[in-house]
Amino acid sequence: MSVECLKKRRQAVIDRMEKGSVLVLYSGEEVHVSEDECYKFEVNKNFRYLTDIDRDNMCLFIDKTGDEVKTTLYIEEADPLNEKWFGKKLTKDEAKEISGVDAVAYIENFDNMFARLLTTCAVKAAYYDLYHHDASEELDFNHKKALNFHRKNPSVKLMNAYDIIAYLRMSKDSEEVERIKHAVDMTRQGLEAVMRELKPGMMEYQAQAIYEYTIHYLGSSGPSFQTIAGSGYNGTMLHYETNRCECKDGELLLLDLGSKADGWCSDITRTYPINGKFTDRQRAVYEVVLKANRHIAEIAKPGMTLRELNEECKKVLAEGAKELGLIKEDSELSKYYMHGVGHHLGLDVHDASTAEGIKLRPGCVITDEPGLYIDEECIGIRIEDDLLITENGCEVLSKDIIRTPDEIEAFMADRK
């Protein structure tokens, strides 16, 4: 991301902060999975959004207590011995060049600096990232830090930075859109690689391996979520991730997958005939799902909500399900379609959103993913595209990923 873009984002946050407040946003910490290994580090996405840095043990500090607002990035000081084992740390100059903050200091000095500032009584409110997915889940690093701060400083109002940043993240700027487009294109190439090799007898995990090898080869940092490769009945399960079964002749393979491009995600689903040819019944079901997919891409525009889009999707699917002989009443559709038609997409696959921004606006990137899941026929079909909401409608970012039955059969017939 350009420094100008990052400064603009931080200024938008500053404009929404109360006077006499500070923002404290940690990048997060590595978590051990065993004695000598850590889970793959996932940076706090709001920290990444405001700094474009994907490193642990850092903190972005914004001070709005005086006449002049100052942004400081606190980073880990390099230890030559530690670097010999685990690689180079960012230097102060590198961190400043990437993020464009006013100053860079070492994280070891952060607590003392903050304590001194608090003694001046200038801090009336402190913004932390208080996002919490579920009450039963362990609090994340930022939330723990916030509660610890509040216990020690009860007179300082604790504020939630997440709501401010999430609202901004809902509308993507041009640089974010370019990264998502890149992620989508890597996904396209990965899917085409699978289509070239897909045949009866292949294992689901082999299809997954072909896809993930391709996106890694193209420079992706990895899948944007656990790849779903469900053949036959497995394709009727929405979040099937086992991927251990054989792809059998005459069945379908549902692939729900994505790629990351410098942190930003794609999310695409395609459903392919394993032997390269749809049966008449599979094609009939596929055409209904495709009709719903195309309908959403035609009507999505600013001012609409995801709920409204889903209701439109259900109308098309219900009509088609009646023609297929699956249902008699619209109310029965939930047996074969039980999820929403879309969600926001960005730094997270299910990207940040707020009630304040429930209506779509230009710059929002959403998914378009109708499906029908017929357990009794072992037919699971979902077609998912990524849409950019524009001033008057939407742009299908994944338009180059083939989706019609004829295109798919022609590609698979010509692969040899």
C-alpha positions, 0 to 999 in steps of 0.5 A: 500500500502507498504511504498516502493511502495509509495516512488517509486511513489513519486520518479517517480514524483520527477524525472519528476519535474524541479529543483528548484520546489515544488509540492503542492497537497491537499487531498480536503475538505468536502462540505456541502449539508445542514446545518448539513450534508456534501456530502460523502468526495472523496479524490483527487485521485492523493493525494491518489495515492502518500500517500494511505491516504483517509482523508480531509484537508491534503497537500502533499508537495515535495520540490525540491529546494535544493540539498536534496529533502524532502517530508512533509505531512501536516495534521489536528491537533486533537481537542478532542472535535471535535473527540468526535463528528466526530471520531479520526484524524490521528496522526503524527506517524500514517500518517508517518507510512502509507505514509512513507514521510520524515516528518509530520507537521500540516496544520495550519503551511503550509502557513507560511512555504511556504511563508518563502520558497518563500522569499528565491527565491529558488522556480522557479516553483510550481506544482499543480493538475490543472485537470479540466473536463469541462470549465463550471464546478466549479473549484475543491479545488486544482485548486482554491488553484493553481490560488490563489497562482499564483495571489500572486506569478506571477513570479513563473511558475505554472505547472500541476502535473496532467499530470505527475501523470496521466501518472504514474497512467496508469500503475498499479503496483502489489499492485494496481492490487491486490486491483483491483482483490479484487474489482472484486471478491467482484463484482463477489459475488455480481452478484451471489447473484443477480442471486440467487434471480432474478425473475419476479416481482422483482424491479430493486432497489431490485436487486441493494440492493442485490448487494450493501448489498453483497459488503458492507458485504464483506468489500467494502467501497461501489460501485465504481459508481452509480449502473445501473440496467436496465430491458427491455427497460431501459437496452438500456439506457447507464447510466440509474440509476433510478432503479425504474421499475419492472423486468418483465417475458421474459425481460433482466436485464442489471447490470453495477456495480462495487466495491471499494477495499481500493480505487481501482475500478472494473467495470463489466457489465452482462446481465441476463434473468429475468426468468432464460432463454434467448429467442432465439432472446435474446440469438442470440443477446447475442452471438454476443456481447459475441463474440466481448467481447472475441475477444477484450480479445484475441487481447488486448496487449501493443502498441495498442490503445483503438481506435484500439480496438474499431475498432476491436470491431465494425467489430465483432458487425457489422458482427453480426448485419447483421446476426441478420437483424439489419443493412445492412451496417457497417456504420449503426452500430452506431444506436445499438452501440454508445460508446467505447469498453473500458477505463482505470480503477484504482482509478477512474472508468474512470481512469486518462490517458494522450495523452502521454500514448495513447498506452497501455503498460504493467500494464494498466488495461482497460475495455472490454465492447461491447454492442448492444442496440435494442430499438425497441425490448427492448433488451439491452445487454452489457458484460464488463470485466476488463483486465490487459495488460501484456508483450505479451497480457492481463489477464482477471481479471474478468475471474471467473464471468460467462458470457456465456448463458449456464453458466448463465442459469445453475447457475440460474436453480440450485440456488434453 
